[in-house]
Each structure stands twice: as C-alpha cells, then as structure tokens.
C-alpha cells in the first residue's frame, strides 16, 4: 500500500514540473511547492527527470486531494452521499464509489489514506515491451554498450527486423526505460553510455528558447558613461545572497555614489522571480525620480521579469557580462559585509522585512572612509533634499 506524501498530489507535482519546464531551477521549483532538497532529489530520481503525465489536466473525473479532504470533513459531519455530491459538484455515484473503495473501514474515511490508495490503483502500469521481450532487450542493451543513441538503435532494429514488429521499439521507449524507475527494464547505468552521460533527463527546450538566458537583456556596455565615475547619484547595483542549500535568499541593492543599501525579503516557498520583481518595484518605485536612474544586475534567472520592473519602477536595467562580479563592485563588497549579519549556510527566510530594514539602517549609519567618515544615510540625504 502506498504511503501518502504530497508527491502524490497532482496539483503539487505538476506545479513543480511546470516551473522546471518554464526554465526555473529545481531548487526554486521545489521551494515554490514547499519541498525540501531531499524531496526534490527523490522526485527527480523517481521520474528520471521526465515530467509525469498523470495529473497534467487537473480537472476531470478523477477526484483531487482537496476534494477528498472535503469528503472527509463532510463524512465527519454525517452528511448524506447526495449532499456531499451536491456540494462537490459531483455525481452521487462518484462519492459513493470513493467511500466504498478508499475508506479505511465503513465508518472511517481519511483523505491521505484514500488518496494514496487511489493513486496506487490508478497507475495500472502496463508491462514495458523491453521487460517481456528478452531478445529485444538484449539487442537494445548491446547497442547502448556500443554507445549508439536510442534513435540509432530504434532505426537499426527496424532495418534488421523489417517483418517482425515485436523487435521494434521507439527511441522514446528506450529513454523512458533508462530514466524512469517504474519503467526500469534497462539498467540505469547504461545511461552513462549516452552522448550526454546524464543519469537524469533534462526538460526539452521550446523552439527558439535559450534556456538559462534572460530575454531582451541590455548589457552593461550600453550603460551611460556617467555611471562609471559615481559622480551622478541614482545608479544602483543589485544581486541575491543565498542561504542554506540555496533555498532562501535576500535581494541586496546598493547605490553607487552614496553606498546606500536597501534589502528585500524573499519569502520562502513563493516564486523567486515574482518576489524579486515585486520587491524591486516596491523599493525602487518609492525613490524620487532623480535617484532612480539605473539598476545593474548579474544574469541570475531571478531577473527574468526585468521588463516589468523597468516599466513599473521607471528605471533602466542593465546586465553584467557572465562571470564578471567586478562589474558590480559596490554590491559585491556590500554582500561580503552583510555576511556579518547573515552568515553562509544559514536559513535566511527567518528574517522578516522589518529585520532587514533594521540591518540596512544600521549599515547605512556606518561611517565610510571614502566619504570622509560621513555615513551613507548622510550622503543620500543631501541628494534627497535637492
């Protein structure tokens, strides 16, 4: 009997895989659905990096976990089957069948147990062709050991056995048997003989997609020359500092002329891209126009919604060259200083926006030698008064 976990809940699983398909990092997709790093690893290994088909259409005749929770509550209230069905918008036979098949016993129904039972029953796995046909499996394995690709193996099988469909297999079936545990007719170690050598399958790119690259970036080379000498205020640099296992983060923004710092709380479990977008719009949008000239960031995927920030906060956004942190020198130095407050390998989600504002205020009140020991607060105040 399957044991319940939210890895059985289609609404959770498909949200995770959709974020991965949209180009998000596995750790970010896991955080968005409340999964630990270990749970993400288990899901990837179980699925072989292949998005499961079950539950992609989240509406249909199958009951969802949320509906099963509602049935459990209504069962405890001793409502009739017809009343339960009316409230759920389901047929009475659907509710009756659910109670008959998945209840612990006639008088007891728990959503978690019922969902695990239904999930196990719904699988009804068809035995893979490569499991039942030993000769076919042997030829596929020989081909993989010879470092032929699944497509080459599938094509060769049709050529060698033109009149025997039992010796045909698609290249997709070979991939599934290599990567997906439940289809594991082939030893996973054979995946190392593939050209990529991957033991997990990577999400397929969409046409014209450049995965990991932010669309429509304006590079730092196009940034106005006035930014470089720090004479004109209103030009900012930003980045994230990450917590333990990369699951938590804080956005840091530093003004180049005054060294003034602002921090943005990124709530754990929410979409990091949207959180950075909303935080930047809130912080940058509150600045006077003359202190909102430009923002320079690295090429982290958290800035995929940069165009929305540019429009909403009315600020130009530039991106550094890859692996060039010195192009954001002010921000890099500040992030090093902030590790006094937020040590590496700690959970940054425990700090609220109020906590971060306090840290920023304290840092902005530190005298700086380059300002003749004035503070960033004093420096930026002179520009605010203009």
N, C-alpha and C positions, 0 to 999 in steps of 0.2 A: 504494500500500500504506500502510495506517495505521501511524503510529509509536506505540509503546506509551507510555502515561503512566497514572498511577493514576486519571485521569479516565475511563478505560475500564473500571475495576474497579467492578462494581455495588455491592459491599459498601461501598466508599468513597463513591461518588457518592450512593447512597441514604441513607447516614448523614448526609451533608451536607444533603441536601434535607429529611430528616426533622426535623433540628434547626431549619431555617428554618421548616418547617410548624408546629413547636411554638412559634414565636414568637421564636426566637433571632436575634441579629444575624448578618448574612452573615459578618462578620469572625470572630465567635466560632465559627460553624459550620465555617468554613474551618480555624481553628486546631485544632478538635477532630479533623479528619481529616488534619492536617499540611500543609494547603495554604497557599501564600503569598497575599498580597493580589492579586498578578498572576494567579495560577491561579484564584482566586475570580472575578475580573473576567472572565476568559476563559470560565469555565463559565457565568456568568450571561449573557454575550453570546451564547454558542453556543446556550444553552437558551432565551434570551429571557425568563428569569425563570420559565419553566414547568418544573415537575418532570418529568424524563423518565420514560416508562413502563417502559422496558427495565430489568429487574433489580429491580423493586419486590418481586416474590416471589423471595427469594434462594435458595429451594430448588426443585428441579425437574430436568428432564432436561438442561438446559444445564450444562456444566462451569464451575465457578468458577475464578478465577485461582489460588486456593490449591490446588485440585485439579490444575491444570496445573503448578504448582510441584512438587507431589508426583510427578507423572508424569515430570517432567524428572529428578528425583533417582533414581527407580526405573529410568528408562531408562539413566542413567549406571551403575547397578548391574547392568545387563544382566538384569533380571528379565523373565520372560515376560509376554505380554499378559494371560493369565489370572490370573497372580499379582498384577499391577498392579490389575486389575479387582476381585479379591477384597479387596485392602487398601483400595481406594477405596469399595467397596460399590456398584460399577457393573457393568453388563453388559460382557463382553469385547468385544462389537461396538462399544460406545461408545468404549472405549480404542483399539481398532484403527482406527476411523474418525478419531479425533482425530490419531493418529500419521500416518495416510495423508494427511489434508487439510492439517494445520497444521505439520508438521515442516519445518525448513529444507531438509533433504535426508534420504534414508533413514536415515543414521546419526547425524543431529543433530537434537535437539529442544530448543528454548528456550521457557520459559513465556511470556516477554514477547512474543516474535515470534508465537507461537501464539495468544496471547490477542488481540493486535491484529488478526491475520487473521480470527479467529472473530468479533470484534466488527464488523469491516467487512462480513463476509459476512452476518451476522445482520440487519443493518439492512434490506436488501432494500427500500429506500424506494419506496412507491407514489407515482407521479407525482400531484401535487396537481391537483385539478379546476381550480383557478384558473390553473395553468400551461398546461393543454391547451386550455382554453376561453377564447380571447382576448376574445370578446364579453362573456362573464360577468365576466372580469377587468376589462374596461373600465368596466362599469357599477358594479362594486364600488369601483373607484378614483374614479369620478366622485362616488359617494356619500360616500366618505371626504373628498374635497376639499371637498364641501359641508358637512362637519362633521356628517354623520349618524353615528349609532352603528352598530356592526356588527349589533346586534339590529334596528335600524330598517331597515338595508339589506337584511338577510335577509328581513324581513317584507314589504318593498316588492317585492322580486324575485318572491315568490310571488304577490303581488297583480297585478303587471304581466304575469307569465307563468304563469297558472294551469294551463295544459295542457302546459307544457314543463319537465319536471323537470331537464333539462340546464342550465336557467337558475336553478336553486335552489341555494342554499348555506347552510349553517348559520352562525350568528354565531360559533360556536367555531372553525370552519374559517378564518374571516376573521382572528380573533385569532391563531390559530396561524401563518397566513401572514405576519402582521405582525411577530410577535415571535420565532419560531423560525427560525434561519438555514437549517436543512435544508428548511424548508417555504416558503422565501422567494419566493413568487410575487409578492408585493406589496412595493413599496419600503418599507423600514423608516421612512423619513422621514414617510410618511403617518400613522404612529402619533401624530405630534405634533398631528394634527387631531382626535384623540380628546379627549373632555372632560377626561381626566386629563392628557393630554400626555405620558404616560410612554413611554419607549423600552424599558422592561423591565416585564414583568408582575409584579404583586405577588401573594404567596400569598393564596389565598382564606381568609377568616375562617370559623371554625366558628360555628354558631348560638350566639348569646348571648355570643360572645367579644369582648372589648375588647382588641385587640392592643396590646402595649406597656404595658398596665396590670397591675400586680400584684394578684392576687386577695386579698380579705379583709384589706386594709390597715387598721391602726389609726393614725389620723392624730395628728400632734404636738399638736393642740388637745386631745386626750384624755389627754395625758401629765400625771402628777401635778404640782401646782404646786411641790412641794418640789424638783423637778429644776432649776427656773429659777434659784434663788438659790445653787446649788452648795454648800449647807450640809451636805447629806447625801451621803456617798460611795456609789459603786456604780452611777452612771448614766453610760453610755458613748455616744460618738458614733463612727460609722464611715463609711467610703467606700473607693473604689478610687483609686489613682493609676495612670495608664496609661503604657505605654512606647511605642516607635515604632510608628506605624500602628495603635495600639490593640490590638496582638497579644499583648502581655504586660502583666501587672498585678500589683500588690501591694495587699492589703487592709490598711487602717490603722484602728486602734481607739484612742480616747483617752478616758480617764476625766475627767469634767468637773471634779471637785473637786480632784484632785491633779495633773492633767496627765499622768498615767502613760500611756505608749504601749505598744501591742502591735502587731506586724506579722505578717501571714500570707502565706506563699509560695503563689502560684498557679502551678502547673506548666503550662507552655505545652503546648498540644495536648490538654488534658483539658477536660471540660465545665466552664466557668467557674462556672455556677450550683452545680454539685455541689461544686466545690472551695471556694467561699466558704462553703457550708453546712457542709462537713466541718471547715474551718479554724475557723469560729466556734464550732462545738460543742466542738472540742478546746481552744481558748483560753479561751472563756468558761466552759465546764464545769469547768475546773480552779480557778476562783476560789472563795473562800469565799462562802457564801450571802449575807452582808451586803454583799459587793462585787459582787453580781450582781443588780442591781435592774432596770435597763432598758438598752436599746440603741436609739439613734435613727439612722436611715439615710436617704439620699435615695431617690428612686424608681427607682433603677437596676435593670434586669432581673436582675442577678446575685442579687437577693434574692427571687426567685420561690419559693424553698423556705423562706421565713422561718418558716412554721408549724412545720416540722421542727426548726429551730433553737430556737424558743421552747419546744417540748416537751422536747427532749433536753438543753438547757442550763438549762432552768427560768428563763427570763428574758423579760420583757416587751419587745416590739419595736414601735417607733413609726416613722412615716414623715413626712418633711418635706413641705411643700407644694411643688408644682412650681416650679422655678427660684427656690428660696429657700435658697441656701447659707448665709446668715447664721443660719439656724435650727440649723446645726451649726457654730457659730463656732469652737469649740475644735478640731474636726477640720480645718476649713478652714485655720486658722492653722498647725496642725501639718503639714499636707500641703505648705504653702509652705516650711516649714523643711526638710522631707525632700528637697526638690529640691536641696539642697546635696549630698546623698548620691546621689540618683537623678535626674540631670538629664533634662529633657524630651527626647523623641525618641531615647532610648537603649533598648536591649533589657533589660528588667527580669528576663527569665527566667534570666539568667546568675547571679542571686543565689540562693543556697540559703537554706533556713530558718535554718541556722546563721549565715549572713551577716546575715540580717535581725534575728535575735536580738541579734547584736553591735551593730548600728546602734541598735536600740531601747535596749539597755543604755547606750550612750554618750549618747543623747539624754536618757534618764531620769536621768543623772548631771549634767546641766547645771543650774547654779543658776538659779532664777527670781526675778525681782524681786517678783512678786506674792506669793511665799511668803517674803518677807524673805530671799531668796537661799538658801533651802533647795532641795533637789532633789526632783523627783517621786518618786525612789526613797525618800527620807527621809520624804516626806509620806505615801506609801501604806503605808510600814512601820508608821506609828503606827496606821493602821486595821487592818492585818493582825494586830496584837498584841492587838486588843480581843476 
